[in-house]
Amino acid sequence: MRVLAPLAVVLCLAAPAVASADAPRNVVVILGLATPHGEIGIDAGITVHPIVTLSTGVGLSFNGVQVAWMARLQTPTRPVRGYLGLGLSCGNYEAFDPVGVDDARAKVLWDNTELGIEVFAGSLLVRVFGGLGVGVNPGKLPRGADGLPYGGIGVGSRF
């Protein structure tokens, strides 16, 4: 897993044959709560069609490293566009337990569904998003992994 995330970022950024002049690449710093990238991360994307962007990223949550992949179906509008994202992410998860009764920890594979808005100003990109991650591990999942809402903001650059 440690090799796949950097490799996916390199492949995403090194795919000039797929991108067109109208559909640049982007790199976005993500801040949020329980996002597929964790609480802070970086996301690299490439638009393969005016309404489809593929992205991959890595970040840190309160429980460790998170790795994320997502496909976004987006409106072809500028300077503001909406999108529906579908993807997978993986990382350590620990159920929130303020009194320390439940020690539910696991590495969880998440199926993520996300809605968001992106705003463009020149090469600047601002993204606001929210979604739901559902654990898809076989077997018993830790408490809360059957549906974890998330939200965040991203700021980055298109090139």
Summary of the structure (lengths in Angstrom):
residues: 159
radius of gyration: 15.9
end to end distance: 27.5
largest distance: 54.7
contacts: 519
relative contact order: 0.19
helix: 6%
strand: 64%
